Amino acid sequence: MRTSGTTAITRTISPAYKLLIADVIDGKVYAVPRGIMAAGNVMQGSRGGVDLPKQDIDRVKSHLAKYYKKIGEDAPWERG
C-alpha cells in the first residue's frame, strides 16, 4: 500500500467523507478500483455498513455505480 503523500491528507479529511475511493498517486488524485469495490461493499452492509441519511443513499449508490461501469463491473446492488 502506498502511504507517501497520503498521510497528511488522511489526517485532514473531514469526517463527512465516509467512503474513500481515491488515493494520491504521483501528486494526482485517482479513484482506485479496490476503493470503489470496498465502498460498494460497505453500501451493501459490509463492515457494519455506513451511517448516511436515507435521502443520500440512492445518490451515493448512483455515483458509485458510475465508477463501477468505468472499471467494467456491475455494482453489487445491480447484480442479479
All heavy atoms as an XYZ file, in Angstrom:
610
protein
N       0.838     -1.178      0.000
C       0.000      0.000      0.000
C       0.884      1.242      0.000
O       1.828      1.345      0.747
C      -0.913     -0.001      1.215
C      -1.804      1.187      1.287
S      -2.950      0.975      2.672
C      -4.080      2.239      2.250
N       0.559      2.169     -0.819
C       1.330      3.399     -0.946
C       0.863      4.394      0.112
O      -0.296      4.739      0.176
C       1.090      3.965     -2.340
C       2.033      5.043     -2.712
C       1.857      5.376     -4.156
N       2.176      4.149     -4.890
C       1.914      3.958     -6.157
N       1.329      4.854     -6.847
N       2.226      2.839     -6.752
N       1.791      4.857      0.953
C       1.395      5.792      2.001
C       2.033      7.157      1.843
O       1.530      8.120      2.366
C       1.757      5.251      3.397
O       3.153      4.994      3.441
C       0.980      3.993      3.718
N       3.132      7.247      1.120
C       3.761      8.561      0.992
C       2.832      9.488      0.221
O       2.246      9.128     -0.781
C       5.095      8.448      0.266
O       4.900      7.991     -1.046
N       2.661     10.689      0.731
C       1.798     11.646      0.070
C       0.355     11.587      0.520
O      -0.403     12.508      0.278
N      -0.056     10.493      1.148
C      -1.453     10.387      1.561
C      -1.633     10.594      3.054
O      -2.725     10.885      3.497
C      -2.045      9.011      1.188
O      -1.286      8.007      1.832
C      -2.038      8.793     -0.303
N      -0.570     10.459      3.827
C      -0.691     10.561      5.274
C      -1.208     11.925      5.695
O      -2.142     12.029      6.490
C       0.656     10.268      5.954
O       1.099      8.991      5.512
C       0.512     10.241      7.450
N      -0.640     12.987      5.154
C      -1.084     14.342      5.517
C      -2.535     14.554      5.114
O      -3.306     15.175      5.837
C      -0.190     15.373      4.864
N      -2.912     14.032      3.965
C      -4.296     14.188      3.505
C      -5.244     13.427      4.417
O      -6.279     13.941      4.810
C      -4.437     13.705      2.047
C      -3.658     14.659      1.120
C      -5.889     13.625      1.634
C      -3.548     14.187     -0.285
N      -4.877     12.213      4.781
C      -5.735     11.405      5.644
C      -5.999     12.104      6.970
O      -7.106     12.071      7.489
C      -5.096     10.021      5.894
O      -4.861      9.405      4.634
C      -5.992      9.151      6.734
N      -5.006     12.766      7.498
C      -5.167     13.452      8.774
C      -6.102     14.640      8.688
O      -6.659     15.064      9.682
C      -3.810     13.913      9.282
C      -2.945     12.780      9.735
C      -1.675     13.295     10.359
N      -0.769     12.185     10.564
C       0.528     12.233     10.350
N       1.085     13.338      9.936
N       1.273     11.183     10.555
N      -6.276     15.205      7.496
C      -7.098     16.406      7.368
C      -8.448     16.139      6.730
O      -9.220     17.059      6.531
C      -6.358     17.479      6.549
O      -6.101     16.967      5.240
C      -5.065     17.875      7.215
N      -8.754     14.903      6.398
C     -10.026     14.582      5.757
C     -11.165     14.780      6.748
O     -11.117     14.325      7.872
C     -10.037     13.137      5.210
C      -9.086     13.045      4.024
C     -11.431     12.703      4.806
C      -8.939     11.670      3.464
N     -12.191     15.444      6.288
C     -13.364     15.692      7.116
C     -14.055     14.372      7.444
O     -14.084     13.458      6.619
C     -14.334     16.591      6.346
O     -15.600     16.575      6.934
N     -14.637     14.268      8.635
C     -15.389     13.055      8.965
C     -16.587     12.849      8.043
O     -17.172     11.788      8.005
C     -15.854     13.285     10.399
C     -15.148     14.470     10.896
C     -14.554     15.186      9.735
N     -16.957     13.867      7.286
C     -18.074     13.738      6.348
C     -17.725     12.799      5.197
O     -18.610     12.262      4.549
C     -18.469     15.110      5.800
N     -16.431     12.600      4.938
C     -16.016     11.696      3.874
C     -15.927     10.292      4.445
O     -14.964      9.946      5.116
C     -14.675     12.138      3.281
C     -14.762     13.464      2.584
C     -14.243     14.613      3.167
C     -15.374     13.569      1.347
C     -14.324     15.837      2.523
C     -15.469     14.787      0.696
C     -14.936     15.916      1.297
O     -15.030     17.111      0.659
N     -16.932      9.479      4.155
C     -17.018      8.164      4.780
C     -16.616      7.028      3.859
O     -16.241      5.962      4.319
C     -18.447      7.934      5.278
C     -18.843      8.949      6.339
C     -20.238      8.737      6.797
C     -20.578      9.793      7.837
N     -21.834      9.549      8.468
N     -16.720      7.231      2.562
C     -16.416      6.180      1.603
C     -15.261      6.649      0.720
O     -15.464      7.248     -0.326
C     -17.655      5.859      0.752
C     -18.875      5.390      1.544
C     -20.107      5.375      0.673
C     -18.616      4.017      2.133
N     -14.074      6.373      1.162
C     -12.893      6.864      0.456
C     -12.560      5.943     -0.707
O     -12.207      4.787     -0.514
C     -11.723      6.961      1.431
C     -11.989      7.836      2.652
C     -10.804      7.803      3.599
C     -12.316      9.244      2.236
N     -12.698      6.452     -1.918
C     -12.474      5.651     -3.124
C     -11.253      6.109     -3.903
O     -10.969      5.572     -4.960
C     -13.715      5.671     -4.046
C     -13.988      7.080     -4.547
C     -14.927      5.090     -3.332
C     -15.000      7.144     -5.676
N     -10.548      7.098     -3.394
C      -9.433      7.674     -4.152
C      -8.146      7.631     -3.361
O      -8.137      7.491     -2.145
C      -9.770      9.113     -4.531
N      -7.049      7.784     -4.097
C      -5.721      7.849     -3.495
C      -4.914      8.868     -4.293
O      -5.224      9.156     -5.452
C      -5.043      6.482     -3.547
C      -3.849      6.372     -2.620
O      -3.543      7.344     -1.902
O      -3.220      5.302     -2.607
N      -3.892      9.399     -3.673
C      -2.990     10.325     -4.346
C      -1.819      9.518     -4.881
O      -1.119      8.843     -4.123
C      -2.498     11.424     -3.381
C      -1.511     12.343     -4.083
C      -3.680     12.201     -2.830
N      -1.643      9.579     -6.184
C      -0.560      8.855     -6.837
C       0.219      9.865     -7.675
O      -0.357     10.518     -8.554
C      -1.107      7.715     -7.728
C      -1.939      6.749     -6.875
C       0.041      6.989     -8.430
C      -2.720      5.736     -7.660
N       1.491     10.002     -7.375
C       2.353     10.978     -8.061
C       1.753     12.373     -8.036
O       1.778     13.101     -9.026
C       2.623     10.537     -9.506
C       3.417      9.237     -9.585
O       4.241      9.000     -8.676
O       3.205      8.462    -10.529
N       1.159     12.736     -6.913
C       0.635     14.083     -6.736
C      -0.740     14.328     -7.324
O      -1.259     15.430     -7.252
N      -1.351     13.315     -7.918
C      -2.688     13.462     -8.510
C      -3.662     12.523     -7.815
O      -3.289     11.432     -7.382
C      -2.658     13.146    -10.006
C      -1.816     14.121    -10.799
C      -1.835     13.775    -12.264
C      -0.937     14.725    -13.043
N      -0.896     14.370    -14.453
N      -4.921     12.931     -7.739
C      -5.946     12.114     -7.096
C      -6.589     11.205     -8.141
O      -7.025     11.675     -9.194
C      -7.028     13.001     -6.434
C      -8.099     12.137     -5.791
C      -6.394     13.925     -5.406
N      -6.623      9.914     -7.835
C      -7.224      8.923     -8.724
C      -8.203      8.052     -7.942
O      -7.914      7.668     -6.806
C      -6.147      7.986     -9.298
C      -5.170      8.648    -10.234
C      -3.963      9.147     -9.768
C      -5.457      8.761    -11.585
C      -3.062      9.752    -10.620
C      -4.563      9.361    -12.456
C      -3.366      9.850    -11.966
O      -2.478     10.449    -12.821
N      -9.332      7.722     -8.560
C     -10.217      6.705     -7.997
C      -9.527      5.365     -8.216
O      -9.016      5.103     -9.307
C     -11.570      6.728     -8.683
N      -9.490      4.537     -7.182
C      -8.818      3.245     -7.291
C      -9.848      2.119     -7.209
O     -10.767      2.170     -6.392
C      -7.709      3.079     -6.215
C      -6.549      4.010     -6.497
C      -8.234      3.329     -4.835
N      -9.702      1.108     -8.061
C     -10.700      0.026     -8.107
C     -10.984     -0.619     -6.753
O     -12.139     -0.861     -6.408
C     -10.086     -0.979     -9.090
C      -9.279     -0.120    -10.019
C      -8.699      0.954     -9.127
N      -9.972     -0.907     -5.959
C     -10.211     -1.558     -4.659
C     -10.990     -0.635     -3.725
O     -11.792     -1.089     -2.916
C      -8.902     -1.996     -4.009
C      -8.261     -3.147     -4.721
C      -9.058     -4.411     -4.507
N      -8.489     -5.489     -5.287
C      -9.167     -6.533     -5.697
N     -10.437     -6.639     -5.409
N      -8.599     -7.470     -6.392
N     -10.763      0.662     -3.817
C     -11.529      1.617     -3.017
C     -12.980      1.668     -3.439
O     -13.886      1.727     -2.604
N     -13.204      1.621     -4.747
C     -14.569      1.610     -5.284
C     -15.298      0.358     -4.808
O     -16.438      0.419     -4.339
C     -14.536      1.682     -6.822
C     -13.955      3.029     -7.263
C     -15.924      1.448     -7.418
C     -13.517      3.070     -8.717
N     -14.620     -0.794     -4.917
C     -15.238     -2.059     -4.501
C     -15.494     -2.088     -3.000
O     -16.541     -2.576     -2.558
C     -14.358     -3.225     -4.921
C     -14.302     -3.420     -6.404
S     -13.164     -4.753     -6.813
C     -12.946     -4.461     -8.551
N     -14.563     -1.570     -2.221
C     -14.759     -1.532     -0.769
C     -15.958     -0.655     -0.417
O     -16.789     -1.028      0.420
C     -13.502     -1.022     -0.076
N     -16.067      0.508     -1.064
C     -17.200      1.403     -0.804
C     -18.515      0.751     -1.213
O     -19.520      0.857     -0.500
C     -17.006      2.719     -1.549
N     -18.511      0.048     -2.332
C     -19.720     -0.657     -2.767
C     -20.134     -1.721     -1.770
O     -21.321     -1.873     -1.465
N     -19.170     -2.446     -1.250
C     -19.470     -3.476     -0.255
C     -20.004     -2.862      1.037
O     -20.925     -3.398      1.657
C     -18.243     -4.334      0.019
C     -17.912     -5.240     -1.145
O     -18.789     -5.613     -1.923
N     -16.654     -5.569     -1.291
N     -19.443     -1.740      1.441
C     -19.925     -1.055      2.646
C     -21.374     -0.599      2.436
O     -22.206     -0.694      3.337
C     -19.000      0.123      3.024
C     -19.642      0.995      4.086
C     -17.668     -0.405      3.516
N     -21.689     -0.132      1.238
C     -23.070      0.289      0.947
C     -24.034     -0.886      1.036
O     -25.221     -0.711      1.261
C     -23.168      0.941     -0.432
C     -22.505      2.298     -0.511
S     -23.156      3.507      0.652
C     -24.832      3.682      0.089
N     -23.513     -2.099      0.886
C     -24.327     -3.310      0.995
C     -24.339     -3.870      2.415
O     -24.895     -4.924      2.659
C     -23.807     -4.377      0.027
C     -24.037     -4.045     -1.433
C     -25.506     -3.992     -1.770
O     -26.099     -2.923     -1.796
N     -26.112     -5.124     -2.024
N     -23.673     -3.194      3.345
C     -23.706     -3.627      4.733
C     -22.421     -4.222      5.263
O     -22.315     -4.524      6.450
N     -21.426     -4.408      4.406
C     -20.149     -4.939      4.854
C     -19.501     -3.996      5.862
O     -19.698     -2.782      5.812
C     -19.235     -5.108      3.639
O     -17.973     -5.565      4.018
N     -18.746     -4.545      6.778
C     -18.041     -3.779      7.817
C     -18.992     -2.940      8.653
O     -18.651     -1.867      9.115
C     -16.969     -2.886      7.196
C     -15.925     -3.652      6.457
C     -14.858     -2.758      5.868
N     -13.618     -3.501      5.874
C     -12.487     -3.063      6.366
N     -12.413     -1.891      6.897
N     -11.422     -3.816      6.326
N     -20.206     -3.402      8.784
C     -21.185     -2.680      9.604
C     -21.951     -1.609      8.847
O     -22.733     -0.869      9.430
N     -21.740     -1.500      7.529
C     -22.452     -0.509      6.726
C     -21.912      0.893      6.961
O     -20.830      1.082      7.493
N     -22.696      1.874      6.536
C     -22.288      3.272      6.672
C     -23.475      4.077      7.181
O     -24.626      3.800      6.830
C     -21.748      3.819      5.337
C     -22.818      3.856      4.270
C     -21.124      5.180      5.506
N     -23.195      5.042      8.013
C     -24.233      5.889      8.581
C     -24.462      7.094      7.660
O     -23.714      8.066      7.716
C     -23.813      6.353      9.978
C     -24.879      7.196     10.660
O     -26.066      7.035     10.320
O     -24.504      8.005     11.529
N     -25.451      6.975      6.777
C     -25.803      8.045      5.845
C     -27.274      8.384      5.998
O     -28.087      7.501      6.286
C     -25.574      7.598      4.394
C     -24.156      7.397      3.907
C     -24.167      6.844      2.491
C     -23.392      8.704      3.952
N     -27.633      9.644      5.735
C     -29.059      9.977      5.708
C     -29.759      9.181      4.609
O     -29.187      8.973      3.530
C     -29.068     11.475      5.386
C     -27.718     11.965      5.763
C     -26.784     10.817      5.547
N     -30.965      8.715      4.868
C     -31.694      7.888      3.894
C     -31.814      8.563      2.536
O     -31.762      7.912      1.507
C     -33.077      7.529      4.427
C     -33.017      6.535      5.557
C     -34.405      6.078      5.974
C     -34.280      5.235      7.214
N     -34.592      3.860      7.007
N     -31.965      9.901      2.534
C     -32.141     10.601      1.265
C     -30.852     10.627      0.429
O     -30.906     10.916     -0.767
C     -32.661     12.026      1.470
C     -31.699     12.966      2.162
C     -31.884     13.028      3.659
O     -32.453     12.132      4.266
N     -31.391     14.089      4.267
N     -29.713     10.275      1.005
C     -28.446     10.276      0.270
C     -28.066      8.912     -0.295
O     -27.209      8.826     -1.173
C     -27.307     10.762      1.170
C     -27.413     12.232      1.508
O     -28.162     12.954      0.818
O     -26.751     12.663      2.474
N     -28.675      7.873      0.177
C     -28.253      6.514     -0.199
C     -28.357      6.264     -1.699
O     -27.412      5.781     -2.319
C     -29.018      5.458      0.618
C     -28.570      5.553      2.079
C     -28.781      4.044      0.062
C     -29.337      4.683      3.037
N     -29.467      6.601     -2.319
C     -29.615      6.369     -3.763
C     -28.602      7.187     -4.567
O     -28.053      6.705     -5.560
C     -31.029      6.696     -4.229
C     -32.044      5.656     -3.789
O     -31.636      4.511     -3.490
O     -33.240      5.985     -3.744
N     -28.351      8.409     -4.123
C     -27.389      9.271     -4.825
C     -25.976      8.688     -4.719
O     -25.230      8.655     -5.703
C     -27.433     10.680     -4.242
C     -26.594     11.680     -4.991
C     -26.810     13.093     -4.485
N     -26.530     13.229     -3.067
C     -25.346     13.585     -2.581
N     -24.348     13.848     -3.388
N     -25.169     13.693     -1.275
N     -25.605      8.200     -3.552
C     -24.274      7.605     -3.358
C     -24.143      6.337     -4.195
O     -23.135      6.130     -4.880
C     -24.014      7.309     -1.862
C     -22.747      6.484     -1.673
C     -23.933      8.614     -1.078
N     -25.163      5.509     -4.193
C     -25.122      4.280     -4.997
C     -25.013      4.599     -6.487
O     -24.275      3.946     -7.219
C     -26.352      3.412     -4.725
C     -26.278      2.672     -3.410
C     -27.474      1.760     -3.245
C     -27.361      0.891     -2.015
N     -28.510     -0.020     -1.878
N     -25.735      5.606     -6.935
C     -25.671      6.011     -8.340
C     -24.268      6.486     -8.702
O     -23.725      6.138     -9.751
C     -26.694      7.116     -8.603
O     -26.551      7.626     -9.902
N     -23.674      7.260     -7.823
C     -22.325      7.767     -8.053
C     -21.319      6.609     -8.099
O     -20.479      6.548     -9.014
C     -21.962      8.753     -6.944
C     -20.700      9.497     -7.186
N     -20.612     10.543     -8.064
C     -19.464      9.336     -6.651
C     -19.373     11.000     -8.066
N     -18.656     10.290     -7.214
N     -21.411      5.699     -7.153
C     -20.509      4.546     -7.142
C     -20.729      3.660     -8.368
O     -19.766      3.123     -8.928
C     -20.699      3.722     -5.866
C     -20.083      4.292     -4.601
C     -20.507      3.478     -3.390
C     -18.566      4.340     -4.705
N     -21.974      3.506     -8.802
C     -22.277      2.671     -9.966
C     -21.571      3.204    -11.215
O     -21.123      2.420    -12.060
C     -23.783      2.597    -10.190
N     -21.435      4.517    -11.329
C     -20.715      5.104    -12.467
C     -19.252      4.697    -12.444
O     -18.661      4.404    -13.487
C     -20.844      6.627    -12.440
C     -22.240      7.108    -12.745
C     -22.351      8.603    -12.586
C     -23.809      9.026    -12.681
N     -23.975     10.463    -12.398
N     -18.659      4.672    -11.254
C     -17.275      4.229    -11.147
C     -17.150      2.742    -11.447
O     -16.191      2.310    -12.081
C     -16.704      4.546     -9.760
C     -16.254      5.968     -9.624
C     -17.033      6.904     -8.957
C     -15.048      6.392    -10.168
C     -16.624      8.218     -8.830
C     -14.626      7.702    -10.053
C     -15.418      8.611     -9.379
O     -15.008      9.911     -9.262
N     -18.107      1.938    -10.993
C     -18.096      0.510    -11.319
C     -18.115      0.310    -12.827
O     -17.388     -0.525    -13.367
C     -19.295     -0.205    -10.689
C     -19.025     -0.775     -9.325
C     -19.368     -0.073     -8.179
C     -18.456     -2.026     -9.168
C     -19.137     -0.603     -6.915
C     -18.217     -2.570     -7.918
C     -18.562     -1.850     -6.796
O     -18.324     -2.375     -5.560
N     -18.939      1.063    -13.536
C     -19.021      0.940    -15.003
C     -17.670      1.270    -15.636
O     -17.252      0.620    -16.589
C     -20.101      1.864    -15.565
C     -21.495      1.509    -15.147
C     -22.010      0.277    -15.849
C     -23.460      0.054    -15.489
N     -23.711     -1.267    -14.965
N     -16.986      2.289    -15.106
C     -15.684      2.680    -15.653
C     -14.642      1.577    -15.504
O     -13.710      1.491    -16.305
C     -15.175      3.948    -14.973
C     -15.923      5.188    -15.398
C     -15.357      6.417    -14.723
C     -16.121      7.653    -15.170
N     -15.521      8.890    -14.628
N     -14.790      0.728    -14.484
C     -13.836     -0.375    -14.313
C     -14.383     -1.684    -14.882
O     -13.810     -2.743    -14.677
C     -13.402     -0.539    -12.835
C     -14.573     -0.889    -11.921
C     -12.671      0.694    -12.350
C     -14.168     -1.242    -10.493
N     -15.497     -1.583    -15.607
C     -16.041     -2.753    -16.292
C     -16.777     -3.730    -15.405
O     -16.836     -4.920    -15.715
N     -17.325     -3.262    -14.308
C     -18.041     -4.122    -13.363
C     -19.456     -3.596    -13.134
O     -19.750     -2.436    -13.413
C     -17.311     -4.132    -12.002
C     -15.918     -4.678    -12.030
C     -15.866     -6.177    -12.068
O     -16.860     -6.820    -11.624
O     -14.866     -6.727    -12.530
N     -20.310     -4.458    -12.608
C     -21.624     -4.043    -12.153
C     -21.557     -3.811    -10.641
O     -20.884     -4.552     -9.926
C     -22.684     -5.116    -12.416
C     -22.987     -5.264    -13.894
O     -22.925     -4.263    -14.623
O     -23.285     -6.398    -14.329
N     -22.241     -2.787    -10.180
C     -22.298     -2.525     -8.742
C     -22.996     -3.699     -8.044
O     -23.859     -4.350     -8.638
C     -23.057     -1.224     -8.481
N     -22.636     -3.992     -6.790
C     -23.227     -5.151     -6.098
C     -24.759     -5.131     -6.076
O     -25.393     -6.172     -6.175
C     -22.674     -5.043     -4.683
C     -21.459     -4.207     -4.790
C     -21.670     -3.301     -5.958
N     -25.380     -3.962     -5.934
C     -26.836     -3.865     -5.873
C     -27.489     -3.983     -7.236
O     -28.701     -4.060     -7.333
C     -27.247     -2.551     -5.191
C     -26.584     -1.355     -5.773
C     -27.032     -0.589     -6.810
C     -25.344     -0.814     -5.371
N     -26.116      0.395     -7.089
C     -25.077      0.300     -6.206
C     -24.425     -1.137     -4.382
C     -23.938      1.064     -6.088
C     -23.297     -0.361     -4.266
C     -23.051      0.717     -5.099
N     -26.681     -4.035     -8.319
C     -27.220     -4.195     -9.677
C     -27.053     -5.615    -10.198
O     -27.525     -5.926    -11.277
C     -26.527     -3.221    -10.624
C     -26.822     -1.773    -10.318
C     -26.083     -0.805    -11.215
O     -25.107     -1.212    -11.893
O     -26.457      0.374    -11.242
N     -26.387     -6.443     -9.432
C     -26.148     -7.828     -9.880
C     -27.384     -8.674     -9.650
O     -28.085     -8.510     -8.680
C     -24.962     -8.434     -9.124
C     -23.690     -7.699     -9.434
C     -22.532     -8.252     -8.657
N     -21.381     -7.357     -8.847
C     -20.432     -7.204     -7.978
N     -20.446     -7.886     -6.843
N     -19.436     -6.380     -8.216
N     -27.612     -9.585    -10.547
C     -28.814    -10.411    -10.470
C     -28.680    -11.697     -9.837
O     -28.316    -12.222     -8.954
